[in-house]
Amino acid sequence: MTKAEKVDFAIKTLQELYPTIPVPLEHKDPYTLLIAVLLSAQSTDVRVNLITPLLFEKADNPFDMIKLSVAEIREIIKPVGLSPMKSKGIYGLSKILIEKYGGEVPKDIALLEELPSVGHKTASVVVSQAFGIPAFPVDTHIHRLMYRWGFSNGKNVTQTEKDAKRLFSKELWNDLHLQIIWYGRQYSPARGWDLEKDIITKTIGRKKVLDEYFKNKKTRK
């Protein structure tokens, strides 16, 4: 298979598996999505989805959020981890949204990245999922699969994002990044990986990755 054929095969398989794509983090508007994505750093979406209703019950907009103290925010979000940094970030960005943007979340990645505790990946998720602007946020699943499929060299997430944007047409980015995340979780995890269930890697996977998989399988027997 040529590289283009492999890319087409991956896209076609993902579209068949995920014709409708659930958004992993529960939210109701750009602000609640921004907070949920910020909270998801080094945590799981499941855990975040348990905590955000408790936080949003008290404050689901920047105006109410700054009525809480950093300590109060921290107490609520403690279970998701990194709460000292995240609580300061949530309070700080809420204040800036009010002062600079009238309480609205900006649609520009560069402006979002200026907010406290908001990195490139968080900003990309927000513009993509809240505003429908093409972006390709790369998480650990995408980084892993782009390498397994031979679509990127796996050096770092910045390179993986560049490779993804080069390989996939822009109108597919917003769907594809979510489809790959779900596929990675369900069929191609980092641990407990069963190649038989992972049709994409089994069909187009990097030779080195497949060789390593079978070598490890033999060792485990």
C-alpha positions as a printed Julia matrix, in Angstrom:
221×3 Matrix{Float64}:
   0.0     0.0    0.0
   1.19    3.52  -0.75
   1.16    6.14   2.01
  -1.93    7.76   0.4
  -3.74    4.4    0.34
  -2.88    3.81   3.99
  -4.24    7.24   4.91
  -7.44    6.54   2.94
  -7.82    3.15   4.63
  -7.46    4.69   8.11
  -9.97    7.47   7.34
 -12.51    5.07   5.8
 -12.26    2.62   8.73
 -12.63    5.4   11.32
 -15.66    6.84   9.51
 -17.3     3.39   9.44
 -16.62    2.78  13.12
 -17.6     6.28  14.3
 -20.22    7.76  11.95
 -21.42    9.9   14.86
 -18.73   11.03  17.23
 -19.38   11.67  20.91
 -17.4    14.51  22.49
 -15.56   13.0   25.49
 -15.9    15.95  27.88
 -19.37   17.04  28.95
 -20.01   20.77  28.53
 -22.74   23.17  27.44
 -20.85   26.08  25.94
 -17.3    27.28  25.08
 -16.55   28.36  28.67
 -17.53   25.07  30.3
 -15.59   23.19  27.58
 -12.5    25.33  28.23
 -12.65   24.55  31.95
 -13.27   20.83  31.33
 -10.33   20.56  28.92
  -8.05   22.42  31.34
  -9.09   19.99  34.1
  -8.44   16.95  31.89
  -4.66   17.51  31.8
  -3.04   14.39  33.32
  -6.45   13.12  34.36
  -9.17   11.02  32.72
 -12.29   12.31  30.97
 -14.38   10.03  33.19
 -13.03   11.67  36.34
 -13.42   15.17  34.9
 -17.05   14.44  33.93
 -17.74   13.49  37.56
 -16.25   16.72  38.93
 -17.41   19.38  36.45
 -21.12   19.15  37.43
 -20.12   19.95  41.03
 -18.04   22.93  39.92
 -20.55   24.19  37.34
 -23.39   23.97  39.86
 -21.61   26.77  41.75
 -20.12   28.56  38.73
 -20.69   27.79  35.06
 -19.56   31.19  33.77
 -16.57   33.46  34.46
 -18.62   36.02  36.44
 -19.72   33.42  39.01
 -16.32   31.68  38.96
 -14.47   34.74  40.26
 -16.96   34.97  43.14
 -15.35   31.75  44.39
 -11.88   31.88  45.92
  -8.97   29.91  44.45
  -9.11   27.74  47.59
 -12.81   26.95  47.03
 -12.2    26.02  43.4
  -9.24   23.89  44.46
 -11.33   22.0   47.03
 -13.96   21.06  44.4
 -11.5    19.99  41.69
  -9.05   18.14  43.98
  -9.96   14.64  42.67
  -8.77   15.45  39.12
  -5.19   16.13  40.29
  -2.85   19.14  39.91
  -5.52   21.16  41.73
  -3.23   23.96  43.03
  -2.17   24.92  39.49
  -5.55   24.26  37.84
  -7.55   26.25  40.42
  -5.27   29.29  39.95
  -5.59   28.87  36.18
  -9.4    28.67  36.28
  -9.68   31.74  38.49
  -7.08   33.69  36.5
  -8.49   32.95  33.05
 -12.05   33.74  34.23
 -10.85   37.16  35.41
  -9.12   37.83  32.06
 -12.17   36.7   30.08
 -14.26   39.29  31.95
 -11.69   42.1   31.73
 -10.63   41.6   28.09
 -13.46   39.76  26.35
 -16.67   40.69  28.18
 -16.9    37.19  29.64
 -16.79   35.5   26.22
 -14.26   32.85  25.19
 -12.18   34.06  22.19
 -12.25   31.94  19.01
  -8.58   32.48  18.23
  -6.01   29.83  19.24
  -3.29   32.45  19.85
  -5.55   34.48  22.18
  -6.61   31.34  24.06
  -2.96   30.34  24.53
  -2.37   33.65  26.34
  -4.77   32.59  29.11
  -3.34   31.05  32.32
  -2.97   27.23  32.22
  -4.13   27.07  28.58
  -1.64   25.36  26.28
  -1.76   24.7   22.56
  -3.64   21.42  22.89
  -6.35   22.92  25.14
  -6.75   25.91  22.81
  -7.0    23.59  19.78
  -9.68   21.45  21.43
 -11.75   24.53  22.29
 -11.68   26.1   18.82
 -12.39   22.74  17.23
 -15.16   21.43  19.48
 -16.78   24.68  20.62
 -16.52   26.75  17.43
 -16.07   24.17  14.65
 -12.82   25.83  13.51
 -10.44   23.24  11.96
  -7.7    22.22  14.4
  -5.88   18.99  15.19
  -5.24   18.69  18.93
  -2.83   15.82  19.59
  -3.24   13.78  22.78
  -1.36   10.63  23.84
  -3.71    8.36  21.83
  -3.23   10.3   18.59
   0.52   10.54  19.18
   0.72    6.76  19.72
  -1.43    5.82  16.73
   0.18    8.22  14.27
   3.46    6.45  15.11
   1.98    2.93  15.02
   0.44    3.63  11.62
   3.68    5.03  10.22
   2.17    8.49   9.74
   4.63   10.28  12.05
   8.02    9.56  13.57
   6.73    9.9   17.14
   9.45   12.36  18.22
   7.04   14.83  19.86
   3.42   15.98  19.74
   4.33   19.17  17.81
   5.75   17.09  14.97
   2.81   14.66  15.13
   0.36   17.58  14.77
   2.27   18.93  11.74
   2.27   15.47  10.11
  -1.46   14.97  10.79
  -2.33   18.36   9.28
  -0.22   17.57   6.23
  -1.69   14.08   5.69
  -5.38   14.72   6.37
  -7.52   17.28   4.55
  -8.58   20.24   6.66
 -12.33   19.54   6.55
 -11.69   16.17   8.26
  -9.53   17.44  11.13
 -12.26   18.07  13.7
 -13.89   14.67  13.22
 -10.66   12.74  12.76
  -8.92   13.84  15.94
 -11.91   12.59  17.97
 -12.29    9.41  15.91
  -8.62    8.54  16.46
  -8.94    9.19  20.23
 -11.92    6.82  20.5
 -10.2     4.23  18.31
  -7.04    4.42  20.44
  -9.02    3.88  23.62
 -11.12    1.01  22.27
  -8.87   -0.85  19.86
  -5.26    0.29  20.14
  -4.42    1.12  23.78
  -0.91    1.55  25.15
  -1.38   -1.36  27.58
  -3.3    -4.59  27.05
  -3.12   -4.12  23.3
  -4.6    -6.91  21.16
  -3.53   -6.53  17.53
  -6.3    -8.89  16.36
  -8.89   -6.29  17.39
  -6.85   -3.4   15.98
  -7.78   -3.65  12.29
  -6.03   -0.41  11.24
  -2.63   -1.18  12.78
  -2.9    -4.81  11.7
  -3.46   -3.7    8.09
  -1.2    -0.65   7.69
   1.0    -0.64  10.82
   4.67    0.33  10.82
   6.78   -2.82  10.3
   8.93   -2.09  13.34
   5.81   -1.8   15.54
   4.33   -5.07  14.26
   7.66   -6.93  14.6
   7.99   -5.68  18.18
   4.42   -6.71  18.98
   4.95  -10.3   17.77
   8.36  -10.51  19.48
   6.8    -9.43  22.8
   3.93  -11.85  22.29
   6.38  -14.74  21.89
   8.25  -13.66  25.01
   4.99  -13.62  27.02
   4.1   -17.18  26.02
